[in-house]
């Protein structure tokens, strides 16, 4: 039997995860981001990192700092008490989403799976592009690689499973679909998502104050650009 939401559990000996729901849900993710904003606004002693995901939030903490603060309480119990109090304050948090427009080139030379994906659904390539660019996607989490944003949800007409055999090399900027998710590879890397295009934008830059181009809670809109425009932006 699934525990009621929210519920918390230890994640190793120096982290705590609070679960606010299940599945891919914008409403649940709003709760995650409200709690995230509340914690960032008033972080507890010993907090080292806060990691939002689809329906959960993980807090990484310094056990030594917390034990010094209150030797009578386990570090996990201290952090859980803090989270319980923070959950009561989330309704007071006003958080607006950032809208990000991302150019994508769907030319066949940059979209090795676009044709087969369209064929598997019995629709034209142009329809796949139209459907992919007709929605606004929410960034639910960053993972797999630094700057890799998991976004959802694609139209059910182009919902397509990952490839059975992943590629050993996916070019940076490749835009893919995996089930109801869409995402962008920030680096050249192995990967099994269905590749339907590529963006000329850089998704991760370690030299910037905010290295990840996209952040959890962002709203993303894709717009198509021709091949010459793709290279113009990429080489700028």
N, C-alpha and C positions, 0 to 999 in steps of 0.2 A: 504494500500500500504506500503510495507516494505521500510524503509529508506535506502538510499545508504550507502555502507560501505566505510570507517569506520564511525561509528556514536557513540556518547557517551550519557550517561544518568546518572542522580544521582541515587545512590543505598543507600537509607536512607539519613541521614543528614551528614554522614562523610565518604562517599565512592563514587567512580565514576567507572562506567563500560564502557569500550570501546569495541565495537563489530566490528570484522574484517571480518566476513563472517557468513555462517550458515552450519549446518550439520557437518558430520565427514569428514574432509579433511586434508590430510597431508600438502598441500600447504598453506591452511589457518593457520594451526597450526604453520607452519614455521614463518609466519608473527607475530603470537602471541608471539612466543619465541624470535624473533628478537626485538620486542618492549620490552619484559621482560628484555632482556639482556641490552638494551639501558638504561632502567630505573634503573636497578641495578648498572650500571656503573656510572651514574650521577643522583642520587636520589634527588628529590626536598625537600625543607624544609618542615617538618611536615609529611612526608611519614611514615606510620606505618607498612604497609604490601602491598605486590603485589601478586595477586592470579591469575595464568594462568589457563585457562580452554580450552575446545575444540576450540572455535572460539572467545573467549573474554578474556579480562584481567581486573581485578578489582583492583583498588588502594584504600586502606584504609588510611585516613589521619587524622591528629589532627587539628580540626577546630580552636582551640585557637591559635596554633602556626601560622597558616595561617592568621588569623585575626590580629595578632600582626605584622606580616610581612607587610600586606597592608590592613589597616582598610577600605579602600574605595571599596575594591572588595570582593564579596562573596567568601568563601573558595572554593566552587565548581568551580566558574569561574577561580580562580587562578590555580586550578589543571587541569581544561580542557585546559587552555592555555599552560600549561606545556606539557600535552599529545599531543596536536597539534604540538608543536615544536619537541617533541621526535619522532613522526611519520615520520617527515622529515629526521631523522637521521638513521632510521633503516637500510637503504641500506648500511651504512658504517660499520655495525656490522658483524663481522665474528664469527660465532658460529658453533662449531662442535658437533655432537651428540655422546653420550657415548653408546657403545654397551655392554649390560649386558646379560650373559648367565645364565639361571636358570634351574636347574634340576627339573624334575617333574616325580613322580611315578604315573602311570596310572593303578596300580593294582586295581582290583575290590573292595578290602577292603577299599580303599581310594577314590574311584570314584563312589559314589552311583547312579549317573545319566548317567554314560557313556553308559551302555547297552541300556537304554531306548532312549537316544539321538540318538545312532546309528540306532536303530530300527525305530525311527520316520523318519529317512532320507533314510531308506532302504539300509544302507551300514554296513560293518563290523566294529566292535570295532577297529580293527587294522587300518582301513582306517581313522577313526576319529582321532586316535593318530597321524597317518602320516600327515594328513591335519593340525592338530593343531601345530605340530612341524616343518612344512615345511615353515612357514612364519616368517618374522621379524615384530614385533609389535611395534607401536609407543605409548609411554606413553603420553596421551593427558592431563590428569589432575589427581590430588590427591583429593579424597573426600570420603564422606560417613563415613569413619573411618580414623584416622591418618594412613597414609601409604598405603591406598587402592588405587592402581593405575588402572585407567581406560585405557585400551589399545585396539587398533584396527588396522586393522579389520580382523576378522576371515574369512576363506574361506566360500563362500556363501553356500557350500554344508553342512556346520555344523552350519550355522546361525540359532539359536534357541531362541525363546522367554523365558523370565523368567518363573519360575514356577508360576502357578496360586495361589498356597498357599505357602508362604515362610516357610522355616524351622525355628524353634525356636532356633536351635543351629547348627552353621556351624563351624567345627574345623579350628583353625588358620592354614594358609598355603594352604587351599583348593583353587584349581584353577577352575574357573567357566566360563561359557559362558552365555551372555545375549544379544540376538540379534546379532549384528555384533561385539560386544565387548567381550573381555576376561579380567579377573582380578583375583587377589589373595587376599583372606581374611587375613588381618594382625593379627586379634585376633579371639578368639572364639566369635561368635556373631550370631544374627538372620540373615537370608539372603535368597533371592529367586533365585539366579543364579543356572544354571544347573552345578552340580559339576562333573568334569570329571577327576580329579586327585588331587595331593597334592605335594607341594614342602617342603623340609626339611629346607629351608632357612627362616630366620626371617625377616619379611618385615618392622618391626618398632622396634626401640630400643631407648628409651628415654635417655639412658645414653651416646649416641654417639653425636658427634658434628652435624652430619647430621642424625637425627633420622630415616628418611624415606629411605629405601633401594633403592627405585626407585624415580626418579625425572621426572617432565614433560620434554619432549623432548628426553628422553632416547629411545634407540632402543633395544628391548628385543627379545631374541631367547630362546625358550624352547627346552630342550633335554630330552628324556626319560631315566629314571634309574629304575633298578629292585628294588623290595621291600627291599632286604637286603642292597642295597646301600643307599636307602632312609633312613633307620634307622641308618646306619653307619654315614651318614652326620649329621642327626638330633641329634644324641647322642654325636657327637664329641665336 
